[in-house]
């Protein structure tokens, strides 16, 4: 009879350890799910920003076909380079997260 009680106690101990491990794994899974949702939202935001920058770049390209003065050309080139650098940064961030 003592042997059965000892085995039952060991079994209860194993069950409790497994339940504790299950609780920890469940909490870890929830944390990871939240992180995934946050990263997906960040990707959506960056994708939207990239789309807007591409649309703006297309607008700038269209505007480039219009004749402008020498001073405007320098400003246009500066702005265009600024946009291209921003697009490159976005692409790098998106590829690093992917």
Phi, psi and omega per residue, in radians:
X1 nan -0.708 3.104
X2 -1.052 -0.653 -3.141
X3 -1.121 -0.707 3.112
X4 -1.134 -0.701 3.118
X5 -1.133 -0.727 3.115
X6 -1.094 -0.787 3.124
X7 -1.128 -0.684 3.114
X8 -1.122 -0.730 3.112
X9 -1.106 -0.725 3.101
X10 -1.113 -0.722 3.123
X11 -1.121 -0.738 3.100
X12 -1.100 -0.699 3.099
X13 -1.091 -0.762 3.109
X14 -1.108 -0.728 3.123
X15 -1.079 -0.764 3.138
X16 -1.111 -0.708 3.102
X17 -1.121 -0.714 3.108
X18 -1.137 -0.683 3.100
X19 -1.125 -0.723 3.095
X20 -1.085 -0.769 3.128
X21 -1.112 -0.710 3.106
X22 -1.071 -0.738 3.112
X23 -1.080 -0.752 -3.139
X24 -1.148 -0.738 3.135
X25 -1.164 -0.643 3.102
X26 -1.133 -0.734 3.109
X27 -1.124 -0.712 3.114
X28 -1.104 -0.737 3.124
X29 -1.093 -0.763 3.104
X30 -1.070 -0.731 3.127
X31 -1.095 -0.738 3.136
X32 -1.179 -0.687 3.096
X33 -1.069 -0.726 3.110
X34 -1.115 -0.720 3.130
X35 -1.124 -0.713 3.108
X36 -1.082 -0.783 3.127
X37 -1.080 -0.721 3.127
X38 -1.114 -0.743 3.128
X39 -1.174 -0.658 3.101
X40 -1.128 -0.692 3.106
X41 -1.143 -0.702 3.104
X42 -1.103 -0.721 3.114
X43 -1.107 -0.749 3.109
X44 -1.051 -0.750 3.118
X45 -1.095 -0.751 -3.131
X46 -1.229 -0.599 3.088
X47 -1.142 -0.723 3.088
X48 -1.083 -0.766 3.135
X49 -1.088 -0.740 3.120
X50 -1.098 -0.748 3.122
X51 -1.069 -0.759 3.118
X52 -1.106 -0.721 3.125
X53 -1.147 -0.659 3.105
X54 -1.154 -0.707 3.087
X55 -1.116 -0.713 3.121
X56 -1.143 -0.691 3.114
X57 -1.114 -0.701 3.091
X58 -1.099 -0.678 3.093
X59 -1.121 -0.712 3.132
X60 -1.137 -0.680 3.104
X61 -1.087 -0.729 3.105
X62 -1.125 -0.713 3.141
X63 -1.174 -0.468 -3.141
X64 -1.152 -0.375 3.140
X65 -1.351 -0.228 3.100
X66 -1.489 2.405 -3.118
X67 -1.200 2.256 3.123
X68 -2.261 2.839 3.135
X69 -1.283 2.957 -3.092
X70 -1.043 -0.726 -3.124
X71 -1.151 -0.712 3.133
X72 -1.153 -0.585 3.137
X73 -1.118 -0.751 3.122
X74 -1.105 -0.775 3.113
X75 -1.118 -0.722 3.115
X76 -1.054 -0.806 -3.134
X77 -1.114 -0.705 3.121
X78 -1.087 -0.820 -3.141
X79 -1.123 -0.744 3.140
X80 -1.059 -0.789 3.103
X81 -1.085 -0.673 3.094
X82 -1.088 -0.775 3.121
X83 -1.121 -0.744 -3.132
X84 -1.111 -0.703 3.091
X85 -1.109 -0.710 3.114
X86 -1.119 -0.721 3.099
X87 -1.114 -0.746 3.111
X88 -1.060 -0.728 3.112
X89 -1.093 -0.746 3.128
X90 -1.087 -0.777 -3.137
X91 -1.098 -0.735 3.118
X92 -1.094 -0.744 3.132
X93 -1.131 -0.760 -3.136
X94 -1.135 -0.701 -3.134
X95 -1.245 -0.549 3.118
X96 -1.232 -0.564 -3.125
X97 -1.454 -0.408 -3.067
X98 -1.230 nan nan
